[in-house]
């Protein structure tokens, strides 16, 4: 399949620049997720690749061709939209056959290709139905089939699972991952849902405010966030951030003085220049020597009970803090709260929010 390369790609609407000098290589034969909050530019970037939005500056290359001026039909891309975009008056067969019919493909070849694609997507029993007679997941598979039948160089997915319920989203994630591996296809998938990104992607591109923040494999980004934005965006609940006032290295380790008069103690050296200490809720234990909090300095706000575990939310002098515990375990309310931070799971950020070491080692 085909690699997609953007070089210093810019998008402007009038005088307003919404994508700022994007440099990005999307690997062939991989599923790449464009992930970020609403308004970060991920759908705009996808539409630029598809040819539905012009590129204001820079260069877009698909395979070995520069396609800045190429029509959408000439780019070898097929797009699957959030709203399915099926013809309501046509059967599943006719919806899937439509791209081939427009190309003037012979009827016998259309018949063969539609049935082959329907078999892969388990749509064979549904070929005579209209879209209104299908479930949301079935409609999405029809939309995927219409894209597949064109045999494109690149598949583009624009938040295709947002209209599905939770159970169907899980099934469709598995379906898309299976298809990608079976077809060996280059796929670019836009979402704001980090669960979709973490479970689907070979590579994740995290965007914010029109800038690429980090590119990498899902677990690499989770374990080695490049900056505070990425650290807070990846992970649910979000990473805890502790504002640092002073780092005091000693012969036996480091004392980190936090806002609100609290002090965290570590057996290792903490980088000078640390202004924020990050630790994920799943890497905090109740009972430990890292941070001792007097009863007057914390209040439990409540807990999210998820069956085998619970997220406890508390307030500290510097703000909100979340702890993951096994279901049934409680936060003490009368004694000092002793917290331990898992070794090798600490993150340090400078005054600009950039990771100093990526991950505590």
NUSEBA-671738 format. One record per residue (C-alpha): residue in one letter; y, z, x. Coordinates in steps of 0.02 Angstrom, whole numbers. Each point is the difference from the previous one (the first is absolute). Layout:
# NUSEBA-671738
@type->A, y->Y, z->Z, x->X $
...
END
This chain:
# NUSEBA-671738
@type->X, y->0, z->0, x->0 $
@type->X, y->184, z->6, x->46 $
@type->X, y->121, z->115, x->91 $
@type->X, y->173, z->29, x->-72 $
@type->X, y->144, z->32, x->122 $
@type->X, y->179, z->50, x->-40 $
@type->X, y->129, z->-6, x->139 $
@type->X, y->168, z->86, x->-26 $
@type->X, y->-14, z->-38, x->-187 $
@type->X, y->154, z->48, x->-102 $
@type->X, y->33, z->-4, x->-186 $
@type->X, y->174, z->9, x->-74 $
@type->X, y->63, z->-7, x->-178 $
@type->X, y->179, z->-56, x->23 $
@type->X, y->72, z->119, x->129 $
@type->X, y->-131, z->135, x->-29 $
@type->X, y->-141, z->0, x->128 $
@type->X, y->-162, z->73, x->-70 $
@type->X, y->-123, z->-45, x->139 $
@type->X, y->58, z->24, x->178 $
@type->X, y->-76, z->-101, x->140 $
@type->X, y->-185, z->19, x->-45 $
@type->X, y->-119, z->-35, x->145 $
@type->X, y->-178, z->5, x->-62 $
@type->X, y->-169, z->-77, x->38 $
@type->X, y->-125, z->7, x->-144 $
@type->X, y->-174, z->-24, x->70 $
@type->X, y->-115, z->-136, x->-62 $
@type->X, y->-157, z->53, x->-94 $
@type->X, y->70, z->174, x->-33 $
@type->X, y->71, z->89, x->-151 $
@type->X, y->177, z->57, x->39 $
@type->X, y->92, z->117, x->-118 $
@type->X, y->190, z->2, x->-13 $
@type->X, y->37, z->180, x->-49 $
@type->X, y->161, z->90, x->-40 $
@type->X, y->107, z->79, x->-135 $
@type->X, y->82, z->-98, x->-139 $
@type->X, y->142, z->-108, x->65 $
@type->X, y->-60, z->-3, x->181 $
@type->X, y->-18, z->-192, x->2 $
@type->X, y->-190, z->-19, x->-5 $
@type->X, y->-7, z->-115, x->-153 $
@type->X, y->148, z->-100, x->66 $
@type->X, y->-93, z->-25, x->164 $
@type->X, y->-156, z->-58, x->-94 $
@type->X, y->102, z->-122, x->-104 $
@type->X, y->79, z->-70, x->159 $
@type->X, y->-174, z->-34, x->68 $
@type->X, y->-49, z->-83, x->-165 $
@type->X, y->157, z->-108, x->-1 $
@type->X, y->69, z->80, x->-158 $
@type->X, y->148, z->69, x->99 $
@type->X, y->96, z->-92, x->136 $
@type->X, y->9, z->71, x->176 $
@type->X, y->182, z->30, x->45 $
@type->X, y->-32, z->5, x->188 $
@type->X, y->-149, z->2, x->117 $
@type->X, y->-166, z->-89, x->-4 $
@type->X, y->-159, z->5, x->-104 $
@type->X, y->-159, z->-75, x->70 $
@type->X, y->-163, z->-17, x->-97 $
@type->X, y->-140, z->-55, x->114 $
@type->X, y->75, z->-123, x->124 $
@type->X, y->140, z->-60, x->-119 $
@type->X, y->178, z->61, x->-17 $
@type->X, y->23, z->1, x->-189 $
@type->X, y->179, z->61, x->-28 $
@type->X, y->43, z->-158, x->-98 $
@type->X, y->-172, z->-37, x->-72 $
@type->X, y->-26, z->6, x->-188 $
@type->X, y->-112, z->140, x->-65 $
@type->X, y->-136, z->-127, x->-41 $
@type->X, y->-4, z->-58, x->181 $
@type->X, y->-24, z->171, x->81 $
@type->X, y->-184, z->25, x->-38 $
@type->X, y->33, z->167, x->-88 $
@type->X, y->-66, z->62, x->-167 $
@type->X, y->87, z->145, x->-86 $
@type->X, y->-72, z->130, x->-120 $
@type->X, y->137, z->84, x->-102 $
@type->X, y->15, z->172, x->-76 $
@type->X, y->4, z->-70, x->-178 $
@type->X, y->-152, z->-117, x->22 $
@type->X, y->101, z->-154, x->-56 $
@type->X, y->-144, z->-75, x->-101 $
@type->X, y->21, z->-133, x->-133 $
@type->X, y->-35, z->95, x->-163 $
@type->X, y->-55, z->-153, x->-99 $
@type->X, y->-126, z->-59, x->130 $
@type->X, y->-175, z->67, x->34 $
@type->X, y->-51, z->84, x->161 $
@type->X, y->-80, z->-163, x->55 $
@type->X, y->158, z->-101, x->-31 $
@type->X, y->111, z->131, x->83 $
@type->X, y->-107, z->-6, x->157 $
@type->X, y->-14, z->-189, x->-5 $
@type->X, y->187, z->-30, x->-19 $
@type->X, y->46, z->-12, x->187 $
@type->X, y->-139, z->-126, x->30 $
@type->X, y->47, z->-100, x->-154 $
@type->X, y->180, z->-12, x->62 $
@type->X, y->-65, z->-70, x->166 $
@type->X, y->-99, z->-135, x->-91 $
@type->X, y->-169, z->71, x->51 $
@type->X, y->-147, z->-88, x->-87 $
@type->X, y->-70, z->91, x->-152 $
@type->X, y->-173, z->21, x->76 $
@type->X, y->74, z->82, x->154 $
@type->X, y->110, z->113, x->-108 $
@type->X, y->-153, z->55, x->-99 $
@type->X, y->-96, z->43, x->159 $
@type->X, y->143, z->93, x->84 $
@type->X, y->46, z->101, x->-154 $
@type->X, y->-178, z->56, x->-26 $
@type->X, y->-24, z->43, x->184 $
@type->X, y->160, z->104, x->0 $
@type->X, y->-45, z->83, x->-165 $
@type->X, y->-167, z->51, x->73 $
@type->X, y->82, z->85, x->149 $
@type->X, y->118, z->95, x->-117 $
@type->X, y->-134, z->36, x->-131 $
@type->X, y->97, z->-96, x->-132 $
@type->X, y->-137, z->-121, x->-54 $
@type->X, y->-28, z->80, x->-172 $
@type->X, y->187, z->-4, x->-35 $
@type->X, y->43, z->-182, x->35 $
@type->X, y->23, z->-45, x->-185 $
@type->X, y->110, z->150, x->-42 $
@type->X, y->189, z->3, x->-17 $
@type->X, y->102, z->123, x->106 $
@type->X, y->35, z->109, x->-153 $
@type->X, y->-187, z->35, x->-13 $
@type->X, y->-12, z->68, x->177 $
@type->X, y->31, z->171, x->76 $
@type->X, y->137, z->24, x->129 $
@type->X, y->-124, z->-3, x->143 $
@type->X, y->-80, z->-160, x->-66 $
@type->X, y->170, z->-85, x->-15 $
@type->X, y->41, z->49, x->179 $
@type->X, y->-165, z->-76, x->59 $
@type->X, y->43, z->-161, x->-93 $
@type->X, y->169, z->-4, x->90 $
@type->X, y->-91, z->27, x->165 $
@type->X, y->-123, z->-139, x->-44 $
@type->X, y->142, z->-121, x->-35 $
@type->X, y->67, z->39, x->174 $
@type->X, y->-170, z->-12, x->85 $
@type->X, y->-45, z->-167, x->-76 $
@type->X, y->143, z->-82, x->95 $
@type->X, y->-84, z->52, x->164 $
@type->X, y->169, z->57, x->71 $
@type->X, y->37, z->44, x->181 $
@type->X, y->83, z->163, x->-53 $
@type->X, y->-21, z->110, x->-155 $
@type->X, y->157, z->93, x->-57 $
@type->X, y->-15, z->150, x->-117 $
@type->X, y->158, z->73, x->-79 $
@type->X, y->-47, z->174, x->-63 $
@type->X, y->-147, z->-72, x->-98 $
@type->X, y->-74, z->169, x->-51 $
@type->X, y->153, z->89, x->-67 $
@type->X, y->-38, z->-41, x->-182 $
@type->X, y->-177, z->69, x->7 $
@type->X, y->-59, z->176, x->-39 $
@type->X, y->-63, z->113, x->139 $
@type->X, y->-185, z->-41, x->-20 $
@type->X, y->30, z->-187, x->-4 $
@type->X, y->113, z->10, x->153 $
@type->X, y->-144, z->77, x->99 $
@type->X, y->-119, z->-137, x->-58 $
@type->X, y->124, z->-139, x->39 $
@type->X, y->37, z->71, x->173 $
@type->X, y->-184, z->-10, x->39 $
@type->X, y->-9, z->-176, x->-74 $
@type->X, y->146, z->-63, x->105 $
@type->X, y->-69, z->79, x->159 $
@type->X, y->-171, z->-78, x->-34 $
@type->X, y->76, z->-172, x->-32 $
@type->X, y->105, z->8, x->158 $
@type->X, y->-152, z->34, x->107 $
@type->X, y->-108, z->-127, x->-92 $
@type->X, y->131, z->-138, x->14 $
@type->X, y->65, z->49, x->172 $
@type->X, y->172, z->-29, x->-75 $
@type->X, y->176, z->38, x->60 $
@type->X, y->73, z->111, x->-135 $
@type->X, y->172, z->78, x->-14 $
@type->X, y->10, z->138, x->-130 $
@type->X, y->160, z->84, x->-60 $
@type->X, y->-5, z->177, x->-70 $
@type->X, y->99, z->162, x->-6 $
@type->X, y->-163, z->98, x->-21 $
@type->X, y->-57, z->73, x->165 $
@type->X, y->-177, z->30, x->-68 $
@type->X, y->-18, z->-188, x->-26 $
@type->X, y->65, z->-30, x->176 $
@type->X, y->-112, z->129, x->83 $
@type->X, y->-158, z->-58, x->-90 $
@type->X, y->27, z->-189, x->3 $
@type->X, y->91, z->-48, x->159 $
@type->X, y->-56, z->-56, x->170 $
@type->X, y->183, z->15, x->49 $
@type->X, y->148, z->83, x->-86 $
@type->X, y->182, z->-54, x->18 $
@type->X, y->116, z->141, x->-53 $
@type->X, y->174, z->-53, x->-54 $
@type->X, y->154, z->100, x->-45 $
@type->X, y->175, z->-64, x->-42 $
@type->X, y->-43, z->-175, x->60 $
@type->X, y->-67, z->52, x->171 $
@type->X, y->-179, z->7, x->65 $
@type->X, y->-34, z->181, x->45 $
@type->X, y->-177, z->-14, x->69 $
@type->X, y->-150, z->-118, x->4 $
@type->X, y->-178, z->56, x->29 $
@type->X, y->-170, z->46, x->-68 $
@type->X, y->10, z->128, x->-143 $
@type->X, y->-74, z->147, x->96 $
@type->X, y->104, z->-39, x->155 $
@type->X, y->158, z->11, x->-106 $
@type->X, y->-61, z->160, x->-83 $
@type->X, y->-40, z->81, x->167 $
@type->X, y->141, z->-75, x->104 $
@type->X, y->155, z->-27, x->-109 $
@type->X, y->140, z->-84, x->96 $
@type->X, y->138, z->97, x->-85 $
@type->X, y->39, z->131, x->-130 $
@type->X, y->12, z->-126, x->-142 $
@type->X, y->-176, z->-65, x->31 $
@type->X, y->-67, z->177, x->23 $
@type->X, y->71, z->51, x->-168 $
@type->X, y->-47, z->-158, x->-93 $
@type->X, y->-183, z->-5, x->53 $
@type->X, y->-101, z->147, x->-65 $
@type->X, y->-8, z->83, x->-170 $
@type->X, y->73, z->128, x->-14 $
@type->X, y->127, z->-42, x->132 $
@type->X, y->2, z->72, x->176 $
@type->X, y->90, z->167, x->19 $
@type->X, y->158, z->-10, x->105 $
@type->X, y->66, z->155, x->88 $
@type->X, y->179, z->-12, x->66 $
@type->X, y->7, z->59, x->182 $
@type->X, y->151, z->91, x->72 $
@type->X, y->-66, z->35, x->176 $
@type->X, y->-153, z->-33, x->107 $
@type->X, y->-38, z->140, x->122 $
@type->X, y->-138, z->-40, x->125 $
@type->X, y->-86, z->147, x->82 $
@type->X, y->-139, z->21, x->128 $
@type->X, y->-126, z->23, x->-141 $
@type->X, y->62, z->-133, x->-121 $
@type->X, y->151, z->-29, x->-109 $
@type->X, y->104, z->95, x->-126 $
@type->X, y->79, z->-117, x->-128 $
@type->X, y->146, z->78, x->-92 $
@type->X, y->16, z->-69, x->-176 $
@type->X, y->142, z->1, x->-124 $
@type->X, y->6, z->160, x->-102 $
@type->X, y->-42, z->112, x->147 $
@type->X, y->-188, z->-39, x->4 $
@type->X, y->-94, z->-28, x->162 $
@type->X, y->-157, z->-104, x->30 $
@type->X, y->-105, z->38, x->154 $
@type->X, y->-110, z->-127, x->88 $
@type->X, y->-119, z->13, x->148 $
@type->X, y->58, z->-169, x->64 $
@type->X, y->163, z->-77, x->55 $
@type->X, y->107, z->-76, x->-137 $
@type->X, y->109, z->-149, x->51 $
@type->X, y->180, z->41, x->39 $
@type->X, y->114, z->-93, x->-120 $
@type->X, y->-109, z->43, x->-151 $
@type->X, y->111, z->20, x->-152 $
@type->X, y->-136, z->-9, x->-133 $
@type->X, y->-178, z->63, x->5 $
@type->X, y->-123, z->-87, x->-118 $
@type->X, y->-167, z->61, x->-64 $
@type->X, y->-101, z->-65, x->-147 $
@type->X, y->-58, z->119, x->-140 $
@type->X, y->-182, z->-35, x->44 $
@type->X, y->32, z->60, x->178 $
@type->X, y->70, z->170, x->-51 $
@type->X, y->-111, z->154, x->-22 $
@type->X, y->44, z->166, x->-78 $
@type->X, y->-37, z->127, x->136 $
@type->X, y->50, z->-43, x->177 $
@type->X, y->123, z->39, x->137 $
@type->X, y->116, z->-152, x->-6 $
@type->X, y->127, z->60, x->-128 $
@type->X, y->21, z->171, x->-82 $
@type->X, y->112, z->5, x->-154 $
@type->X, y->62, z->166, x->-74 $
@type->X, y->-29, z->24, x->-189 $
@type->X, y->186, z->-11, x->-34 $
@type->X, y->10, z->-173, x->79 $
@type->X, y->-126, z->-95, x->-107 $
@type->X, y->-32, z->-30, x->-185 $
@type->X, y->-146, z->-93, x->-76 $
@type->X, y->59, z->-134, x->-121 $
@type->X, y->-171, z->-47, x->-67 $
@type->X, y->-160, z->-90, x->41 $
@type->X, y->-79, z->-169, x->-38 $
@type->X, y->-184, z->30, x->-39 $
@type->X, y->-111, z->-150, x->36 $
@type->X, y->-174, z->74, x->-26 $
@type->X, y->-65, z->35, x->175 $
@type->X, y->172, z->31, x->75 $
@type->X, y->177, z->50, x->-44 $
@type->X, y->170, z->-39, x->73 $
@type->X, y->110, z->156, x->2 $
@type->X, y->188, z->-29, x->1 $
@type->X, y->112, z->134, x->73 $
@type->X, y->183, z->16, x->46 $
@type->X, y->51, z->58, x->175 $
@type->X, y->175, z->33, x->68 $
@type->X, y->12, z->-182, x->57 $
@type->X, y->-73, z->-79, x->-158 $
@type->X, y->-161, z->-56, x->-83 $
@type->X, y->-171, z->21, x->84 $
@type->X, y->-174, z->-52, x->-61 $
@type->X, y->-168, z->74, x->48 $
@type->X, y->-174, z->-68, x->-41 $
@type->X, y->-133, z->129, x->-40 $
@type->X, y->-173, z->2, x->-76 $
@type->X, y->2, z->29, x->-189 $
@type->X, y->7, z->186, x->-39 $
@type->X, y->88, z->54, x->159 $
@type->X, y->169, z->81, x->-28 $
@type->X, y->164, z->18, x->92 $
@type->X, y->35, z->187, x->34 $
@type->X, y->158, z->60, x->-85 $
@type->X, y->23, z->175, x->70 $
@type->X, y->-41, z->-20, x->185 $
@type->X, y->74, z->-110, x->134 $
@type->X, y->-65, z->-178, x->-14 $
@type->X, y->-88, z->-50, x->161 $
@type->X, y->-22, z->-187, x->25 $
@type->X, y->-98, z->-94, x->131 $
@type->X, y->32, z->-182, x->46 $
@type->X, y->-149, z->-104, x->55 $
@type->X, y->-1, z->-43, x->184 $
@type->X, y->21, z->-186, x->32 $
@type->X, y->83, z->-26, x->-170 $
@type->X, y->182, z->39, x->37 $
@type->X, y->140, z->-128, x->-1 $
@type->X, y->167, z->12, x->89 $
@type->X, y->157, z->-97, x->-46 $
@type->X, y->167, z->-14, x->89 $
@type->X, y->173, z->8, x->-79 $
@type->X, y->-13, z->-183, x->-53 $
@type->X, y->-168, z->30, x->-85 $
@type->X, y->-100, z->-95, x->132 $
@type->X, y->-170, z->69, x->52 $
@type->X, y->5, z->77, x->173 $
@type->X, y->-187, z->-4, x->30 $
@type->X, y->-66, z->-80, x->-161 $
@type->X, y->-133, z->135, x->-10 $
@type->X, y->-31, z->167, x->83 $
@type->X, y->-133, z->-24, x->134 $
END
